[in-house]
């Protein structure tokens, strides 16, 4: 046995080997030492014919999944060596072989997986020009492929799918990607594969064989040559790990990355789409607000919606129409949600059926789920005018034949394991009924046979007796020996009697004595036959499961829209974002019921309202306002209604965010370096159709450098020849408000604040104009900074000139060390004339602005801000 163990271990040297011995999985040598430490098991020893006892530990076979999950979650690969024959029938050593290898991306233990999140395995074929990429979830059968053309796009895809495991060619480890960050920060297991996995011919043949097609054209993937190799390598890896065909993967879906809005890891983190930045929890995220799904399938689909917003306007409108229909048809929607409530995870149940790990209770859960489908189809008849919902209704298969099969075969309360009897209902199979009756009516059968033979033979003392050695036999006393018929076969001679058997008694004996074993085997075989017959219908079931998941998402979004008073946004192709009384979807739900979220308007376009510079104190709500604009745009592009009174949204291809301070000390990067890396990424990858959320650019360095960087960034973004992207730019550099009027597409906004002596109240309202100060000392006081520090800060600030930077720059201008006009050479060789920092306003400009003001629409606060701005401009001119 140990020789076989060592040979098996040699064949799976990169795995921890769980070796089945009776009721335990045993581990030996180094594996035992590692597992005993990781799993907190007692380390013992076993004499294996060596000079010293081999280290050994073990786990019960019925509890193995929990131990596997712990090891796999810590990055170990585990090989399961199972007994492949019945020990009772084995001659010599019981046959054993590795039946599966468990890794983070191939784990089939549903209890260890988050039911509302896909467990993706990603395969990367890295090359310097085109990177092939394939992703699969073996627990649901989802299988995708695509190609990207650079490392940044590849990292975006990794961030989008967040796989538990990446398999790759060796080139990826030398690509410049931060493998340590992927492993440690993103907690993704990275596993380079042997080059044989990436053989192009082998990959193509495997895909053709698996999908039973003669050409890859039929799969729609022939335009992705590197993607095909990645997909083939992934499929081969799954086959090698599962030691079987992956028959629950029935489709492969190619896609272009341009089909979805691109969200880099910083944006996903800053917007807190599916997990919070601080606690990594669902509560406090956009997913938390929108997820009122009833099924695990629906929850996973909604998560995918949020992580992959659409950019195709027709598809957005299709989803939006389904949500709108369900918002209007409240009774139908709530009926559907009620019917979905008892529906289990059909996708993962189906995978358990295909991989032969489903037990009888899983089949009952399956039956109870598909029982709801006819009622759901009937409900959808009320909303069949909507195309998306009508398509779903057409894709829903009642699966009546499968329901009737399970309902007629499986008892209502079956045992936990499939090796026990009591699974199959009475009347389903004649042989099972016969042996079940033998177990309960054996004595009656024997008594009946005894009476029959008494009557035939006229032997009044004839009795059926049982012996542990000889079994059942007819016992005849010596005085009646002459009446024994010829068909009686002598079995045993005793002092006062003879014992006989007959063919009928022998058959009855065999039935009664072996009834339980035969019953167990028959029921097991019948259950497997039922399970396999359901597995053959996987295509029908998967299509239905996907339709139910989509319907669940639409119903959830409609339910949330009604409860939270969201509105249907109109979608435009003019590059305009126009939001009236927008609200932050998460913050308003987190607020106490006594608080009221202050709504705000947003208007951005690619013309005169391209960039909004937002000033105001910390804690006043600038970041909330900017994030809510990004979230409202994202919600619109997943087909959801949005938190606003009215919204007209254009499709954006990317959302970029640079929010908050963070460092990366592990890789030697300061807070400012991280900030500049993110800014560089934004400026190099944004397009005129992107939405940029920039908060406090340049605050991590000196005042002069920071202001210069922030100023230059705004100039770069505002220039339509270079970028011209819609941008919300929050800053404490009040000097940047001078850009309004100097650049025709920059506008100033600020957060309204009410002052009461040294105290301030945040009104959290965005108004036109720039703030004149940051209220930093007042905010520090609110935060609880000691009074003596506050008082000293006031003394210091009174000694410092607010216009220190302005004075110095203007002094340099007067000394002719700076020109009024500055020509700047950009890295893409576009020359732009830039205004100097302190060009002054003319009398004509002031008169023009006064003439454009509509006094009837101004609030008192708007009037004060407008007056303050005009006065400040005039003072600057007089001063210069």
LORO-610598 format. One record per residue (C-alpha): x, y, z; residue in one letter. Coordinates in steps of 0.05 Angstrom, whole numbers, padded with zeros to 5 digits, always signed. Layout:
N
XYZA
...
This chain:
880
+00000+00000+00000X
+00056+00049+00017X
+00091+00033-00048X
+00027+00052-00085X
+00022+00115-00042X
+00093+00137-00060X
+00081+00124-00134X
+00016+00165-00132X
+00051+00221-00095X
+00107+00221-00147X
+00055+00230-00202X
+00024+00289-00163X
+00085+00320-00132X
+00057+00391-00132X
-00005+00369-00092X
-00021+00350-00021X
-00045+00278-00028X
-00108+00255+00010X
-00103+00179+00008X
-00166+00141+00024X
-00159+00085+00076X
-00226+00059+00100X
-00265+00115+00133X
-00207+00165+00132X
-00164+00204+00083X
-00092+00195+00108X
-00032+00240+00095X
+00040+00218+00102X
+00111+00247+00106X
+00117+00321+00086X
+00043+00326+00068X
+00025+00304+00138X
+00071+00356+00170X
+00043+00412+00127X
-00030+00392+00135X
-00025+00381+00210X
+00000+00452+00218X
-00049+00484+00169X
-00110+00444+00192X
-00090+00439+00266X
-00091+00362+00264X
-00054+00316+00311X
+00010+00290+00279X
+00022+00216+00292X
+00066+00163+00259X
+00060+00097+00222X
+00108+00039+00212X
+00117+00035+00137X
+00176-00013+00132X
+00225+00044+00141X
+00276+00054+00197X
+00233+00109+00227X
+00158+00116+00232X
+00129+00159+00177X
+00093+00223+00200X
+00019+00215+00190X
-00047+00251+00201X
-00117+00241+00174X
-00188+00269+00167X
-00255+00231+00165X
-00279+00220+00094X
-00349+00248+00108X
-00319+00315+00132X
-00265+00322+00079X
-00296+00383+00044X
-00285+00431+00101X
-00211+00411+00105X
-00203+00416+00030X
-00232+00486+00030X
-00182+00510+00083X
-00122+00483+00045X
-00146+00508-00023X
-00161+00577+00005X
-00089+00581+00027X
-00062+00567-00042X
-00050+00491-00038X
-00069+00441-00092X
-00100+00377-00064X
-00104+00310-00099X
-00158+00262-00077X
-00138+00189-00083X
-00202+00148-00076X
-00218+00074-00069X
-00246+00054-00136X
-00271-00016-00118X
-00312-00046-00063X
-00265-00069-00007X
-00310-00130+00004X
-00295-00155-00066X
-00223-00135-00069X
-00168-00187-00074X
-00105-00161-00042X
-00096-00086-00040X
-00158-00044-00056X
-00152-00007-00122X
-00142+00067-00114X
-00132+00125-00162X
-00133+00201-00162X
-00204+00219-00179X
-00197+00295-00177X
-00149+00351-00160X
-00177+00411-00123X
-00150+00481-00134X
-00182+00550-00118X
-00211+00555-00189X
-00235+00482-00193X
-00267+00474-00124X
-00336+00442-00131X
-00354+00445-00057X
-00415+00490-00060X
-00416+00500+00015X
-00347+00533+00013X
-00365+00581-00044X
-00401+00647-00038X
-00468+00632-00071X
-00478+00703-00097X
-00409+00707-00130X
-00379+00667-00188X
-00316+00627-00174X
-00277+00643-00237X
-00216+00608-00264X
-00177+00651-00313X
-00127+00629-00366X
-00077+00679-00395X
-00036+00667-00458X
+00011+00726-00455X
+00048+00753-00516X
+00078+00820-00532X
+00024+00839-00583X
-00043+00803-00569X
-00060+00771-00503X
-00108+00712-00504X
-00156+00708-00446X
-00207+00657-00424X
-00251+00654-00362X
-00295+00598-00335X
-00336+00581-00274X
-00338+00506-00270X
-00395+00508-00218X
-00442+00544-00265X
-00416+00526-00335X
-00401+00599-00355X
-00344+00601-00405X
-00317+00664-00440X
-00258+00684-00484X
-00231+00749-00511X
-00165+00783-00530X
-00132+00847-00505X
-00074+00885-00534X
-00036+00910-00473X
-00020+00895-00400X
-00064+00951-00373X
-00126+00923-00408X
-00108+00854-00383X
-00105+00880-00311X
-00173+00912-00322X
-00202+00844-00342X
-00170+00812-00281X
-00202+00866-00237X
-00269+00856-00271X
-00273+00780-00261X
-00232+00777-00196X
-00217+00702-00208X
-00196+00657-00150X
-00142+00626-00194X
-00102+00646-00255X
-00067+00595-00299X
-00018+00624-00349X
+00041+00612-00394X
+00111+00629-00369X
+00113+00693-00410X
+00060+00725-00365X
+00105+00719-00304X
+00157+00760-00342X
+00108+00809-00373X
+00118+00865-00322X
+00053+00849-00286X
+00060+00854-00211X
+00050+00780-00195X
+00062+00792-00120X
+00006+00843-00120X
-00041+00794-00156X
-00024+00739-00106X
-00021+00779-00042X
-00066+00839-00050X
-00118+00811-00097X
-00111+00742-00064X
-00110+00705-00131X
-00073+00639-00137X
-00026+00645-00198X
-00005+00579-00228X
+00042+00578-00289X
+00028+00516-00333X
+00073+00472-00375X
+00079+00495-00447X
+00042+00432-00472X
-00023+00463-00448X
-00014+00520-00498X
-00002+00478-00561X
-00047+00510-00613X
-00067+00447-00650X
-00083+00409-00586X
-00125+00467-00560X
-00165+00471-00625X
-00177+00395-00626X
-00200+00395-00554X
-00250+00451-00566X
-00277+00417-00629X
-00284+00351-00592X
-00316+00381-00530X
-00368+00421-00567X
-00378+00367-00620X
-00369+00414-00679X
-00327+00407-00742X
-00305+00480-00745X
-00290+00536-00696X
-00329+00582-00741X
-00392+00550-00715X
-00372+00571-00644X
-00361+00643-00667X
-00291+00645-00639X
-00248+00639-00702X
-00230+00714-00699X
-00194+00704-00632X
-00133+00660-00647X
-00097+00673-00581X
-00163+00670-00544X
-00175+00601-00573X
-00109+00576-00546X
-00125+00605-00477X
-00194+00573-00478X
-00166+00506-00499X
-00112+00508-00445X
-00165+00525-00393X
-00210+00467-00415X
-00152+00418-00414X
-00134+00441-00343X
-00205+00429-00320X
-00206+00360-00351X
-00140+00344-00316X
-00164+00369-00249X
-00233+00336-00252X
-00209+00272-00285X
-00272+00273-00328X
-00307+00309-00384X
-00332+00378-00365X
-00400+00366-00394X
-00434+00423-00357X
-00396+00472-00401X
-00442+00472-00462X
-00428+00540-00493X
-00369+00587-00502X
-00382+00661-00507X
-00332+00706-00544X
-00335+00780-00529X
-00299+00845-00545X
-00276+00885-00485X
-00305+00947-00520X
-00374+00918-00508X
-00371+00938-00435X
-00353+01001-00397X
-00282+00994-00373X
-00271+01003-00298X
-00201+00998-00271X
-00186+00972-00201X
-00181+01042-00171X
-00249+01061-00197X
-00281+00997-00172X
-00251+01008-00105X
-00267+01083-00099X
-00339+01075-00122X
-00348+01015-00075X
-00388+00977-00126X
-00389+00907-00094X
-00347+00915-00031X
-00329+00972+00016X
-00259+01000+00016X
-00248+00993+00091X
-00283+00929+00112X
-00290+00892+00045X
-00364+00881+00062X
-00425+00882+00018X
-00464+00929+00063X
-00451+01001+00041X
-00440+00984-00032X
-00481+00995-00095X
-00492+00920-00099X
-00522+00922-00028X
-00572+00975-00050X
-00593+00942-00115X
-00591+00869-00094X
-00661+00849-00075X
-00657+00786-00117X
-00691+00722-00094X
-00643+00671-00123X
-00568+00659-00120X
-00567+00658-00196X
-00599+00727-00199X
-00551+00755-00147X
-00491+00731-00188X
-00521+00761-00252X
-00534+00828-00218X
-00462+00830-00193X
-00439+00818-00265X
-00484+00874-00289X
-00452+00922-00239X
-00381+00901-00255X
-00393+00902-00330X
-00438+00961-00350X
-00460+00963-00423X
-00439+01014-00475X
-00486+00991-00530X
-00546+01038-00527X
-00595+00987-00557X
-00578+00935-00504X
-00583+00987-00448X
-00652+01007-00472X
-00673+00934-00477X
-00657+00923-00404X
-00686+00990-00385X
-00752+00972-00419X
-00758+00907-00379X
-00746+00944-00314X
-00796+00998-00333X
-00850+00946-00350X
-00841+00912-00282X
-00842+00979-00246X
-00910+00994-00277X
-00938+00924-00267X
-00931+00919-00192X
-00977+00859-00181X
-00943+00818-00236X
-00874+00836-00210X
-00889+00817-00138X
-00921+00752-00162X
-00858+00735-00200X
-00815+00752-00140X
-00858+00707-00097X
-00852+00650-00146X
-00776+00660-00150X
-00768+00657-00074X
-00766+00580-00068X
-00722+00572-00129X
-00654+00542-00112X
-00589+00552-00149X
-00605+00512-00212X
-00538+00527-00244X
-00497+00498-00187X
-00547+00442-00173X
-00539+00423-00246X
-00464+00421-00240X
-00470+00374-00180X
-00515+00330-00222X
-00466+00329-00280X
-00406+00315-00236X
-00446+00260-00199X
-00441+00293-00131X
-00515+00309-00124X
-00552+00271-00069X
-00628+00257-00065X
-00641+00321-00027X
-00608+00360-00083X
-00657+00329-00132X
-00716+00348-00088X
-00689+00420-00086X
-00685+00416-00162X
-00756+00390-00166X
-00784+00444-00119X
-00749+00497-00161X
-00775+00477-00229X
-00844+00469-00199X
-00848+00545-00199X
-00832+00554-00273X
-00903+00544-00302X
-00931+00597-00254X
-00875+00645-00274X
-00890+00634-00348X
-00963+00648-00335X
-00946+00713-00299X
-00903+00736-00357X
-00963+00733-00403X
-00986+00798-00371X
-00923+00834-00394X
-00910+00801-00461X
-00911+00868-00498X
-00840+00881-00473X
-00788+00849-00518X
-00737+00830-00465X
-00790+00798-00420X
-00822+00763-00478X
-00755+00734-00498X
-00746+00708-00427X
-00814+00676-00428X
-00797+00640-00493X
-00732+00615-00462X
-00766+00587-00400X
-00777+00512-00407X
-00828+00484-00357X
-00785+00421-00352X
-00848+00382-00336X
-00817+00315-00354X
-00759+00325-00305X
-00807+00348-00251X
-00851+00286-00259X
-00790+00240-00260X
-00763+00266-00194X
-00832+00272-00163X
-00850+00200-00179X
-00783+00171-00159X
-00754+00205-00098X
-00786+00201-00028X
-00801+00266+00008X
-00751+00255+00064X
-00693+00215+00034X
-00629+00197+00072X
-00568+00242+00067X
-00524+00192+00030X
-00539+00156-00034X
-00512+00089-00007X
-00570+00082+00041X
-00637+00052+00023X
-00702+00091+00029X
-00690+00137-00031X
-00739+00110-00083X
-00814+00114-00075X
-00858+00052-00072X
-00887+00034-00139X
-00831+00065-00181X
-00792+00001-00194X
-00817-00070-00186X
-00750-00100-00166X
-00739-00048-00111X
-00810-00060-00086X
-00796-00135-00084X
-00734-00130-00042X
-00764-00077+00003X
-00822-00123+00015X
-00774-00180+00029X
-00743-00141+00084X
-00809-00128+00118X
-00851-00189+00098X
-00798-00244+00098X
-00828-00280+00158X
-00897-00280+00127X
-00869-00309+00062X
-00835-00365+00101X
-00898-00381+00141X
-00939-00382+00077X
-00889-00430+00043X
-00889-00475+00105X
-00965-00481+00103X
-00964-00496+00028X
-00913-00553+00037X
-00950-00582+00098X
-01012-00587+00056X
-00976-00617-00003X
-00936-00669+00036X
-00985-00681+00092X
-00926-00677+00141X
-00959-00646+00202X
-00892-00633+00239X
-00859-00598+00179X
-00824-00534+00202X
-00779-00483+00170X
-00718-00472+00214X
-00658-00425+00209X
-00585-00440+00224X
-00527-00390+00221X
-00487-00442+00183X
-00539-00474+00137X
-00590-00419+00131X
-00664-00435+00121X
-00687-00508+00113X
-00748-00554+00121X
-00742-00596+00184X
-00775-00666+00181X
-00775-00714+00241X
-00752-00785+00228X
-00823-00813+00235X
-00845-00775+00172X
-00783-00788+00130X
-00821-00834+00083X
-00868-00777+00063X
-00812-00731+00039X
-00823-00715-00035X
-00769-00723-00088X
-00759-00647-00099X
-00736-00640-00026X
-00659-00637-00025X
-00624-00664+00037X
-00583-00608+00070X
-00567-00634+00141X
-00577-00696+00183X
-00591-00691+00257X
-00604-00744+00311X
-00680-00739+00309X
-00693-00706+00243X
-00670-00688+00173X
-00665-00619+00142X
-00682-00605+00069X
-00685-00549+00021X
-00723-00536-00043X
-00710-00491-00103X
-00766-00445-00080X
-00740-00442-00008X
-00669-00429-00033X
-00695-00371-00076X
-00734-00344-00018X
-00674-00351+00029X
-00630-00314-00020X
-00682-00259-00026X
-00691-00250+00049X
-00619-00256+00071X
-00592-00210+00017X
-00652-00165+00012X
-00620-00105+00047X
-00555-00107+00008X
-00592-00117-00058X
-00641-00063-00040X
-00585-00014-00026X
-00551-00031-00092X
-00615-00027-00131X
-00635+00040-00102X
-00565+00068-00113X
-00565+00044-00186X
-00635+00073-00197X
-00616+00140-00166X
-00554+00144-00210X
-00596+00127-00271X
-00646+00183-00254X
-00589+00232-00241X
-00555+00215-00307X
-00620+00223-00345X
-00628+00293-00317X
-00556+00309-00336X
-00572+00294-00408X
-00621+00353-00408X
-00568+00403-00387X
-00577+00450-00447X
-00652+00459-00433X
-00639+00470-00359X
-00582+00519-00368X
-00622+00563-00416X
-00679+00563-00367X
-00633+00579-00308X
-00603+00639-00345X
-00673+00664-00362X
-00695+00658-00289X
-00632+00695-00266X
-00645+00753-00315X
-00717+00757-00294X
-00697+00759-00221X
-00649+00817-00236X
-00702+00857-00274X
-00752+00846-00218X
-00701+00866-00166X
-00682+00930-00202X
-00756+00947-00211X
-00771+00933-00138X
-00713+00978-00115X
-00733+01033-00164X
-00803+01036-00135X
-00782+01031-00062X
-00727+01083-00068X
-00764+01131-00115X
-00716+01123-00174X
-00733+01149-00243X
-00722+01122-00312X
-00664+01160-00345X
-00668+01180-00417X
-00607+01160-00456X
-00575+01207-00507X
-00519+01203-00557X
-00500+01277-00552X
-00448+01270-00497X
-00492+01304-00444X
-00501+01285-00371X
-00559+01325-00343X
-00583+01303-00274X
-00636+01340-00236X
-00637+01331-00160X
-00591+01271-00162X
-00577+01231-00099X
-00522+01183-00077X
-00557+01114-00078X
-00516+01086-00020X
-00508+01146+00025X
-00583+01161+00025X
-00597+01089+00047X
-00544+01092+00102X
-00572+01157+00131X
-00615+01156+00193X
-00689+01161+00177X
-00689+01229+00212X
-00637+01255+00163X
-00653+01277+00093X
-00605+01270+00036X
-00593+01336+00000X
-00602+01327-00074X
-00560+01364-00126X
-00560+01378-00200X
-00504+01359-00248X
-00494+01383-00319X
-00434+01361-00361X
-00423+01359-00436X
-00365+01360-00485X
-00374+01434-00501X
-00380+01493-00452X
-00393+01449-00391X
-00337+01399-00398X
-00303+01410-00331X
-00334+01430-00264X
-00284+01455-00212X
-00314+01443-00144X
-00288+01480-00083X
-00310+01480-00011X
-00289+01453+00057X
-00275+01381+00075X
-00335+01341+00100X
-00381+01387+00061X
-00400+01333+00010X
-00355+01344-00051X
-00334+01271-00056X
-00405+01246-00045X
-00430+01292-00100X
-00378+01269-00149X
-00386+01196-00134X
-00461+01200-00140X
-00454+01228-00211X
-00409+01169-00229X
-00456+01119-00197X
-00518+01148-00231X
-00483+01142-00298X
-00462+01071-00283X
-00532+01052-00259X
-00562+01079-00323X
-00515+01036-00365X
-00534+00972-00330X
-00606+00986-00347X
-00627+01009-00278X
-00670+01068-00257X
-00630+01123-00221X
-00637+01164-00157X
-00658+01231-00185X
-00719+01273-00202X
-00699+01272-00275X
-00638+01247-00313X
-00614+01250-00385X
-00551+01208-00390X
-00502+01196-00446X
-00463+01131-00454X
-00392+01136-00426X
-00339+01087-00447X
-00300+01091-00382X
-00306+01120-00313X
-00241+01140-00280X
-00234+01161-00207X
-00176+01191-00168X
-00204+01197-00098X
-00172+01197-00029X
-00102+01185-00003X
-00068+01117-00001X
+00003+01092-00004X
+00037+01028-00025X
+00095+01023+00023X
+00105+00949+00006X
+00128+00969-00064X
+00162+01033-00041X
+00109+01081-00067X
+00088+01142-00027X
+00018+01170-00024X
+00036+01222-00076X
+00069+01170-00122X
+00006+01128-00120X
-00035+01190-00137X
+00010+01208-00196X
+00008+01136-00222X
-00068+01139-00222X
-00068+01208-00255X
-00020+01184-00308X
-00065+01124-00323X
-00125+01169-00329X
-00093+01220-00375X
-00064+01168-00421X
-00125+01123-00426X
-00186+01169-00421X
-00224+01189-00484X
-00272+01246-00499X
-00328+01197-00481X
-00301+01182-00411X
-00324+01209-00345X
-00269+01232-00297X
-00277+01240-00222X
-00215+01276-00194X
-00209+01295-00121X
-00153+01337-00093X
-00101+01327-00148X
-00033+01352-00126X
-00046+01355-00051X
+00009+01304-00035X
+00067+01351-00051X
+00088+01423-00039X
+00036+01478-00050X
+00072+01505-00112X
+00082+01437-00145X
+00013+01414-00127X
-00022+01476-00155X
+00020+01472-00218X
+00003+01399-00229X
-00071+01409-00216X
-00072+01469-00263X
-00036+01432-00318X
-00082+01371-00311X
-00143+01415-00320X
-00112+01449-00381X
-00096+01381-00411X
-00166+01353-00400X
-00201+01416-00423X
-00165+01418-00490X
-00211+01385-00540X
-00153+01369-00587X
-00121+01326-00533X
-00178+01300-00489X
-00240+01341-00474X
-00270+01290-00426X
-00328+01306-00379X
-00295+01319-00311X
-00314+01335-00239X
-00252+01365-00206X
-00254+01378-00131X
-00198+01420-00102X
-00175+01465-00045X
-00132+01506-00091X
-00177+01566-00098X
-00130+01595-00150X
-00158+01543-00198X
-00225+01581-00199X
-00189+01632-00242X
-00194+01583-00299X
-00268+01598-00308X
-00270+01649-00363X
-00200+01634-00386X
-00221+01566-00413X
-00289+01565-00447X
-00308+01496-00421X
-00289+01504-00347X
-00342+01524-00295X
-00337+01537-00220X
-00382+01506-00168X
-00377+01503-00092X
-00411+01473-00032X
-00456+01523+00004X
-00436+01536+00076X
-00471+01576+00131X
-00425+01612+00179X
-00443+01629+00250X
-00383+01663+00282X
-00328+01611+00285X
-00378+01555+00272X
-00401+01529+00204X
-00460+01488+00180X
-00452+01447+00116X
-00513+01458+00072X
-00488+01403+00024X
-00516+01441-00035X
-00476+01451-00099X
-00482+01522-00123X
-00450+01563-00180X
-00386+01599-00163X
-00322+01585-00125X
-00309+01583-00051X
-00266+01638-00022X
-00236+01596+00034X
-00230+01524+00057X
-00256+01530+00129X
-00201+01483+00150X
-00196+01510+00221X
-00271+01505+00230X
-00271+01433+00206X
-00213+01417+00253X
-00255+01446+00310X
-00314+01402+00290X
-00268+01342+00290X
-00249+01356+00363X
-00179+01384+00356X
-00160+01416+00424X
-00179+01490+00431X
-00108+01512+00444X
-00087+01483+00377X
-00147+01517+00343X
-00130+01584+00374X
-00058+01580+00353X
-00078+01561+00282X
-00121+01623+00279X
-00061+01666+00300X
-00017+01635+00247X
-00067+01640+00190X
-00078+01714+00205X
-00003+01725+00194X
-00002+01689+00128X
-00026+01722+00064X
-00081+01685+00027X
-00052+01712-00037X
+00020+01692-00023X
+00025+01650-00086X
-00011+01702-00127X
+00035+01757-00103X
+00097+01718-00119X
+00074+01697-00188X
+00052+01768-00206X
+00118+01795-00181X
+00154+01748-00228X
+00108+01772-00285X
+00125+01845-00270X
+00199+01827-00272X
+00187+01797-00341X
+00210+01729-00317X
+00142+01699-00338X
+00105+01717-00401X
+00031+01732-00400X
+00024+01678-00454X
+00058+01611-00444X
+00067+01559-00499X
+00067+01488-00473X
+00092+01427-00512X
+00051+01364-00496X
+00078+01294-00503X
+00034+01279-00563X
+00064+01339-00601X
+00002+01383-00599X
+00018+01457-00587X
-00032+01498-00547X
-00034+01571-00527X
-00046+01575-00452X
-00067+01636-00412X
-00022+01654-00354X
-00048+01646-00284X
-00070+01717-00271X
-00098+01750-00333X
-00149+01800-00307X
-00222+01813-00324X
-00243+01873-00365X
-00299+01922-00350X
-00335+01896-00412X
-00332+01825-00385X
-00363+01847-00319X
-00418+01884-00354X
-00431+01824-00399X
-00438+01777-00339X
-00485+01826-00304X
-00528+01829-00366X
-00534+01753-00371X
-00558+01744-00299X
-00632+01726-00292X
-00646+01758-00224X
-00716+01726-00219X
-00685+01656-00214X
-00629+01672-00165X
-00633+01648-00093X
-00604+01695-00040X
-00543+01649-00035X
-00534+01649-00111X
-00538+01725-00112X
-00485+01732-00057X
-00438+01683-00093X
-00447+01718-00160X
-00434+01786-00128X
-00373+01759-00092X
-00344+01730-00156X
-00352+01794-00195X
-00322+01835-00139X
-00262+01788-00133X
-00248+01794-00207X
-00250+01869-00204X
-00204+01870-00143X
-00154+01826-00179X
-00154+01874-00238X
-00145+01935-00194X
-00090+01901-00155X
-00052+01883-00218X
